[in-house]
Amino acid sequence: MSKNSSPESGNSPNHLKNEKSPYLLQHADNPVDWYPWGDEAFKKAKDENKPIFLSIGYSTCHWCHVMARESFQDPEIGDLMNQVFIPVKVDREERPDIDSIYMTVCQMITGSGGWPLTIIMTPDLKPFFAGTYFPKDTGPRGTGLRDLILNVHDLWENKREDLLKSAEDLTLSLQQISQGSQGKSGKELDEEIIKQTYHALLENFDKEYAGFGTYQKFPTPHHLLFLLRHWKHADEDESLTMVEKTLEAMRNGGIYDHVGFGFHRYTVDRQWIIPHFEKMLYDQALLVVAYTEAYQATGKIKLRETAEEVLEYLLRDMKSPEGGFYSAEDADSEGEEGKFYLWTWSEIIQLLGQEEGGIFSEIHSVSENGNFKDEATGKKTGKNILHKSQTWDELSIKLEMSPEQLWWKTESARETLFQAREGRVHPHKDDKLLTDWNGLVIVALSLAGRVFGREDYLLAAAEAVNFIMTRLHHQGRLRHRWRDGEAAVEGNLDDYAYLIWGLLELYQATFHSEYLKTALKLNQTLLEHFWDPDNGGFYFTPDYAQEILVRQKEAYDTALPSGNSVMMMNLEKLYMITEDIQIREISNGLERYFSPIIGQSPSAFTMFLSAIILKMGPSFEISITGERDSADTKVMIDILQKEYLPNCMLILRSSDDVLINQIIGSSESKPMINNKATAYVCGNGTCHAPVNTPEELINLLK
């Protein structure tokens, strides 16, 4: 299979053939006459008086592939769908605005959601049916797609008024949910909500295997970032313990790629062993942030190593020639989930030899019978997913080697397996570049670059910013997607929020004030086109975008932190350094708007509550006045970069940087003392006496 070959290929092309999305192109040869989302499809539905069959997925989605192979490639199903519906395909990653609306509908109707997302709606886009995966034929796995099509056709022909009324009622409910009942009446969030969130996470923590929940395990890095801040804020050691145990369990589990690095999307078991194998760019970025911050908090080298390994994977396999980062890698290769990542015992022995292979197998829980079970049947396949079930100390005693010897043998074996695996058929790579997910990678590279002293990470972050600002930014506005030379889709809240976050991190890593200036300009665009001045909250879509069913405002976190949550954090940081009263008023309005809904289920809003911890303080702007290249300035900055200071913003005032004074005001009141780099620490209405030795600065912060 070539790089862009399609697991869903069929015969003659449909209306998707000229699209750029890899997911849509996977379906361009289906016998289903798919249309992309747009006026052509909607007009055809109205002209022919047919309902629209909306199918939403993404190119690396395992169950999307299954439904495609079983149904959308089938000529009989294709013919039926073409007769009854106007079929429309949407890439959820390319159009998260559409996906979010109809996923909410699915959750309203069925109580759950997922991909592939199946929606049936009227020609004016009002939904009356929702579900996820459907097999071709009715059986043990549920209602079949064939029967679903025939049933909907019968209802549309004979009970259309009922369907139309259902669609109107659903749309009205959706609009009410989207508008929310919050408004400006909400109150400020207090310490009690932080305690409630901590106790909810503690109660949901899996004490045996770490992580949260007792069935499937998702990384949920925003939970970990909240717990790290709670540990710092409340001096609660159990918060840090939950973070450390979870990060260790993930690093040792099958969710981690022990040969080529990077994390798979989630595991289907409590133990973190059996993953769904797709690798998402956003997971890598957010987990690098979590491992890096945990390293700052604990100094444990394994946390740093994991962050660096994940970034090695991103820079090696996911970086585009333009400087941005690709979206994802598939779970499947050669039509089989996980085939690229699994090993038989005999393969390992053949590649490494009996002795080395035996040691590697002991370390990574490899057995002759295999440890990997087929998800559908529960039977062992004879293949192994690599994971670690013993500590280095236990293995060292068992194998009679020092930990250092063990590490070298493991690394040598890993390199051999990696080179062998490179010869396999690789999973499909979704090579579109998304502004929001690249923003998260910029956060990760910038944070890791400054904490670990890695200039290569900072260079890669700068290249990613340059890519976005030259290819995906025009006349002050962002675009969401780049692929094959084309920028498309108006930027959404997440695009702006994540990129501003990345720019703030990159500024603190490099002290190039142009990044701060760009962050403030993007923030202004958000305020002008996304902010609701009447009620508060940021809409997901701008006021100049194509009209859709509803404009949503969301603050709850999914696999990704919400744009409103990230903006709450951004606004607090921007206020700390600019003292712009408008920014503080917007931050207060955001808090008031969402506080009623956050109070109902606080652990669903951990990223927002991380921002509330920052707002509660104590939080500080640390301004260093000194020459950029002088030794005393570098020493002071290096010490600050290594400390875990989540409630601080770092500013450098250097004589070669005129722009910083334009952004945050004159530096005349904060001069160098004794001709040495001098730190000014201000926050919570107080400025401390300036200090100009690293020891004095650390003592002051502590």
N, C-alpha and C positions, 0 to 999 in steps of 0.2 A: 504493500500500500504506500503510495507516495505521500509526501508531507500533507498535501491538501486532498487526498483521496477521501471518498465519502463512504462511511459505513452504511448509509441509507440510499445508495445509488440504485437506479432502476433503469428506465428506458428514455422516453422523450422528455425534454425539459418543459417545465410549467412556468408560471409567472415569476418564479424566484430566481431565474437563471441570471439576471443582471444585478442581483443583490451582492453586497460586500460581506455580510455576516457569514462566518463559517457554518453556523447552525442552519441558516436558511439555505445555503448552498448544498448542505447535506441532503436536503429534501427537494432540490431542484429537479430531480429526475423521477420523483414519485409519480405514480398514476393518479394520485390525488392532485387536482388542479389548484394547487396552493397559490394564493395571492399574498404579497406582503401587506402589512398594515397600511391603509391609505385610502384615499378617496375613490380610486378605481374599484376596489372591492366593495366599498360601502354603496356606491352608486349602482353597481351590478345587483347587489342584494335588494335594493329598493326597486329597481326596474323589474326584476324577476320575482319580487315578493317572496324571497327565500330567507330563512334564518342563516346566521353566520356561525360556522363552526370555528372557534378560535382555539388554536393549539399553541401553548407557550412552553418553551424549554430552553436548553442551551447545549452547546456542541459537545461538551464532555459529560453529559448526563447519561448514566447507565440505563435507567428505565426509559428514557426518551429513545435510546437506540432499540430497546426491546420492543416498544410499542410500534416503532417504525418498521422493524423487521417483520413483526407479526401482522400488522394491519396496513400501514401507510404504503408499503411496497406491494401490497396484494391488489391485483387488478380488480377483483370483485368488490373489495371494500372501497377502492378508489372510485369505481363506477357508481356505487351507491352514494358515497359522499358527494360526488359531483352532481348527482341528480337532485339530492335533497337539500344541500347546503351551498353556500359560498364559503369555501375553506380558506382560512387566513392563518398564517404562521408568524409568530413573533419570537425573537431572541430576547429572553428576559434580561440578559446582560446589556444588550444594546438599547432596550426600551424598558428600564426598570419602572418608569412611571406607569406604563400599561400593565406590567406584571403586578405591581403593588395593588392597583385597583381591583383587578380580577382575582388575585389571591385573597384579598379581603372578602370578596364575594364567596369564594370557595369555602373559606373558614366560617362565614356566616351560615352557609347552607349545610355543610357537612361536618363542621367542627374541627376540621383538619385541612392540611394543604400539602403541596409538594409539586414536584415536576416529574413527568410532563403534566402541565395544567390544562384541563379540558373545560372549555366554556362554550355554551350555546346561547346565542343572544339574538335579539331582533335586529333588523337592518339599521336601526338608529342606535345600536351598540348597547342596548339595555339587556342585561343577562337574565335568563330564567332557568338555567341548569348549569351545574358545576361539578367537577370531579377531577381526578388525577389520571392515573394509569388505568386503561381498560384493556383486557385481553381481547383477541379477535372474537372468540366464541364464549358464550355463557358457560360457566362451570365452577369448579371449586374456588377459582380466583375471583369470582364475582361476575357481574353482568358483562356480557360481551359487547364489543363495539357494534357488531352487526345488528344485534337486537336493539341497542340504544338508538341507532340511526332510524330503524324501522318504527320504533315507538315514538320518537320525536316527530317523525314524518306524519304519523297517524294523528298525533295531537295537533300539529300545526295545521293539518287539513281540516280536522273535525272539531277541535276545541281551542281554536286560536285565541279567542277572547280571554280564556282562562290563562293562557301563557302570557298574553300581553299584560293582563292585570298583575300577574306574578312578577313580570319584569318591571312594571311601574313601581310596585311595592318594594321590591328589592333595591331599585335605584334610589327611591326616597330614603330607605333605611341607610344605604351607603352614604348618601349626602349628609344625613344627620350625624352619622359616625365621623365623617370627615370634618364636618364643621365643629364637632365636639361641644361639650357642655361646659368647657372650662372658662374661657373669657378672662377678663381682667380681675375677676373676683378672687382668684386664687391667692393663697398666702405664701410667704417665704417658707422654704423648706428648712427644717431645723435639725438639731442633733438627734432627735428621736427617730427621724426617718433614716438616718445613717445607721443607727443601732438596729432598727428593724431589718434593714437590708442585710447587714452582717449576720444577724440571727437566722434570717431566711436562707442565706447561703450555707451557713453552718449546719442547719437542719437538713439541707438537701445534699450536703457533702457526703460522698461515698468514702466512709472511713477505712474500708478494706482496700479499695482499688484507686482511690482519689478521683478527682473530677466531680461532676455534679449529675445527679440522677442515678438510676439503678438499672437502666436498660441500654439504650444506645449512648455513646459518649461523643460529644462534640467539644472542640477545644475551648470555645467561649472565652477568648483572651480578655474581653472587656470586664468579665467577672474578676479575673486575676489582677487586672490593673486597678480595679476598685479596691480589692482586698489589700494590695500593696499600699495604697493611699490610706486605707483605714488603719493598717498597722502603724504607719507613720503618724497619723492624726490622733489615734486613740491609744497608742502604745499597747496594742492587742496582739500578743504573740501568736495566738491561734490563727489569725488572718494570714500571717506570714507562713505558718506551718501548712495551711491549706494550699497556698501558692506553690511552695517548694515541692510538696508531695505530688501535686498535679503535674507540674512541669517535669518532674523526674519520671512519673508514670508514663507520660506521653513520649518522652525521649526514649524510654526503654521498650515501649510497646510497638505493636505492628502498625500503628498509625504513622510511625516514623519510617522513612526509607533509609535503612541502615547501610545501604550500598551507595546510593547516589544523593542522599540527603533530601530534606524537605518533608513536609507533612501531608498525609492524605486527608480527605475532607472530614471523615468521622469514622467511628467503628460501630459495628452492629452488636457489640457485646460490652459488658461492664468492664472487662479486663484490659481494654485498649488494644486488643490483639488483632481482631479481624476487621480490616477497614473496607469501606468503599474507596476504591483506589484513585479516584480523580484528585488532582492537586490544583488547588485554587490559589491564584496570586494573592488575594486578600488574606487568606489564612497564613501564608508564609510571612507577609509583612507584619501583621498584628502579633503573631507569635514571636517574631524577632524582637518586637518592642517589649513583650512580656518577659522573655528570657533576659534581655539586656537590662531592664529595670530590676529584675530579681537579682541579677549579678551585682548591680550597684548596691542593692540592699543587703546582700549577704557576702559578696566577695567569692562565691563558690565558682571555681574555674569551669566546672562542667556546664554551667548555665551559659557562660561566655562561649565555650566551644560549640554548643548547640546553635546559638545565634549565628556564629560565624559559619557553621556548616550550612545552615539554611540560606544564608546570603551567598555562599559559594555556589549552591544550586541555582539561585536566581541569576547570578552574574554569568554562570556557565551556560545555562539552558534556556533562560527566559528573557534575556536582554536582546532587544532588536538592534539592528545596525543604526537606527535613527536615535537610539538612546533611551527609548521607552521600554516597557516590559509587557510581554504577552500575558494573556488572561488566564490560561489554564492548560492542564494536560489531562487527557482522557483516562478513564478507568480501564477501558477496553483496548486490546490490540488483537488483531486477527480474529475479531468477533468474540473474544473471550475476556471476561473481566479479570484483571489482575495478572494476566499471563506474563506480562513484561517483568513483574516484580517477584514472582514465585520461583522457588528452587526445589528440585528433588535432592535427596541425600546423595544419590550417585553422581549428580552433576557437580556438587561441591567437592566430593572426594576426587573426582576425575580432574577437576581444575586445580585443586590445592594439594593433592596427595593424601595418603591415609593419615599421617600424623597431623599435619597442619589442618587438613579438612576436619579431622576429629575434634581438634581444639576449637575451630571456628563453629562447628556444629554444637558443641557443648555451650559455648558462649551465647549463641543465638537460638537455642532451643530447637534445633533441627533434629528430626527423627527419621529413621528409615521408612516408617509408614506414613510420614507426613503429619503436619499439625493443622493444615488448612482444610476447613470443611466447606462444602458447597452450601451456599445460603439457602437454596430452595429445598434440597434434600436433607441437609444436615450431615451428609456422609463425607468421610475423609477422601481427599482426591489423590493422596500420595505426594502432594506438594507441600512446601513449607513457606510460611510467612515468617521472616526473620524478626525475632524479638528477644529481649533479655529478661530472664526470670530470676537471675541470681546477681548479687552485687559483685563488684570487682574484688572485694576482700574474700567473699565466699569462693569465687572462681580461683583466686590466687592460691588459696589453701588447697582446694580440690585438685588443681592442675600443677601444684608445686612450682609456681613461678611467681616472681615479684610482679606487682601491678604494672611496673614499667615494661617488663618483658612481655607481659600479656597484651599491653596496649600496642606495642610495636608489631607483634604477631598479628593482632587483629587488623591493624591498619594495612599491613602488607597484604593480608588475605582480601581485605575489602577492595583494595586497588585492583587485584587480580580479577575479582568477581565483577567489578565495575567495567573493566575493559572487555570482559567476556559478554556482559549484558549489553554493551554498546552495539554488539553485532546482531542483537535481536531486532525484530520489527518494533519500532517505537510506537507508543500510543499517539493518537492524533493530538496535535497542538493547536489550540485556538489562538491564532496569531493576531486577533484584533487587539488594539491598545485602548484602554479605557482611562479617562482622565482621573476618575475617583480612585480606582485601584492603584494607579501609578502614584497618586498623591500619598497613599498609605505606604508604598515602597519608599518614597522620598522620606517619610517620617522614619521608617526603619533604618534606612541607610544613614540618615543624618544622626540619629541617636546613637547607633552602633559606632559610627565613625568617630564621634566625639568621645564616647566612653572608652572605646578600645584604642583610640589614637590611630585610626585607619584612614589615611588620606585617600586610598583607593575607593573606599565607600563614599567619601564626600565628593569625589570627582564624579562617581556614578550618579549620585543624587543631583549634582549640578547639571549633568547631561540630561537627566530625566526632566528637570525643570525647564531646561532649554528646549527640549522636544515639545513639551506641552505648550510653552509660550510662543513657539514659532509655528507649530502645526495645528494646535487646537485652541488658539486664542485669537480672536479677531474683533477689533473695534471695542475692546473692553469686555467682551463676552466670551465665555468658554463654550467649546463643543465637547460632546461626550465621548465620541468614538472615532478612532483613526484606523483605517485599514486600506491597504492597496492604493495609497496616495490620496485617499479621500477622508476629509473630516466631515462628520455628519452628526445629527441629533443635537438639539439645543442642550447645553449643559444644565444639569439638575443640581439640587441642593447639595448632594453628596460630592459632586465634582468640585464645587467651590469650597465646601467645608473641609474635605480631606486635603485639598491642595493648600489651603491656608494653613492648616495644621503642619503640613510638610514644610512650608516656607518658614514658619516660626521655628521649627526644629533646625532647619538648615541655617537660618540666621544665627542661632545660638551655637552652632558648630563651627561656622566660618566667620561670623561677624561682618559679612558683606551686607551692608544696609539696603542694597537694592532688593534683596529678598523681603525685607520688612516693608519696604515701600510697595512692592507688588501685593503682599498680603493685605495691606490696608486698602489698596485700590479694588481688589476682588471683594473685600468685605463691603465696600461702598456699593458695588454692583448688587450684592445680595440684599442690602438694605433697600435699594431702590426698586428691585424687581421681584423679590421673594418674600419680603416681610409683610405681615398683615398689620397695618397701622391701627386698625379698628379694634382688633381683639388680641393681637400678639401671636407669636409663633411664625416660623418660616414655612411657606408652602414648599412642596417637593419640586414643583415646576415654576418657571418664571411667568410673569404676566404677558410676555411676548411670545410664548410657545404656542404651538398648535393646540386648539381646545380639545380636551378629553372629557370623559364622563364627569369627573370631579377633580378638583385640586385638593390633594391630601396634605395634611400636616401630621407628621408622626414623630414620636420621640422614643418609642420602645426599641430595644436592640434586638436584632435577629442574629444571623451569623456575623453581621456587620453592625457596628455601632451606628445609631441613626444620625442623620445630618444635623438635626436640631440639638442632639446631645453633644456632638463634636463642636457645633457652633457655640454652645454654652461655654465650653472650655476655651475656645478661641477668643470669644468676647472678653472673658475674664483676663486672659493673658494680654490682649491688646489694651484693655483698660489699665492694667498694671503699668504698662510702659508709656502710654500716651496720656493717661488721666483725662481722656475725652469723655465728657459727661453724657454725650449721646450714646456712646458705646455702653456705658453703665446702665442707662435707661433701657436700652434694648435688652440687655442681659436680665435686668429686673423684670421686664415684660415677658421674656421667655420663661423665666422661672414661675411667674404668676400664672401664665397660661397653662403650663403643663403640670403644676403642682397637684391639682385635684386628682388627675389620672395616675400620677406617680404614686400618690398616697394609697391607691387601691391595690397596687402590686409592685412595690418598690424594686424587687430584685429583677424585674424586667427592664429596668432603667439604670443599670449600673454605670454606664458611661456618663449619663447626665448627672448622676450623684457623685461621680468622681469630680466633675466640674463644681458641684456644690461644696465639696470638701475644699477645693481650691478657693472658692469664694468665701467660705467661713474663715479660712486662715488658721493659724498665721501664715500669710503669704507675703513674698518679698520680691521687689525688683532689686537685683544686685547689679549695680553699675560700676564698671571698672574704668577708671580714667588712667590711660597709659598708652605708651607707644606700642603699636601692633606687634612689632618684631623684637621688642626688648625682652631680655631674659626674665626680668622680674614680672612683667605682664604675663608671659607664657606660663611661668610657675604658678601664679595665682589662678589663671584660667584652668590649667591642667588639674589642679586640686579640686576646683569646683566641678569640672566635668565628670570626675570619678565619683563624687558624692551623690547619693540618692536624695535629690531635692525637687520633688514633684511640684512643690508650691512656690517655686522661684522662677523668675525670668532673668536671663543674663543679658546685659547690655555692655558693649565696649565703646568707649568714647576715645577715639584716637585722632591725633591731629591731621592724619591723612584722610579722614572721613568727614567731609563737610555735610553729607546727606543726613547723617544720624542726628545732627543738631537741628536740621530742618524738620525732621520727623518728630522728635521728642522734646525739642526745646534746647535752649542754650546750655552749654556745659560750664559757663563761667562760675556758677555756684558750686561746681564739683571739680575743683582743680586737683592736680597732682600735689602731694605733700612730700616735702624733702626730695623732690625730683624723682620720686619712685611711684610705680603703679599703685593706685589708691582705690580701695573699694568703698562704695557708698551703699548701704543696705537700708532700703525704705519699704515700709509696708504697714498696713493697718493704722494709717494716720500718723506714723512715727518714722523719723529718720534717725538712725543710730549715728554715733560719732564715727567718722571715717577711720579706716584702718589700712595699713600698707605693709603688713606681713601676712603670709598665708596662715600662720598659726592663729593670729588674732581674728582673722576672718572665720576660720572654722569654729573657733570657740564662740564667736558671736552668733553664728548660725545654730549652734547646738544649744 
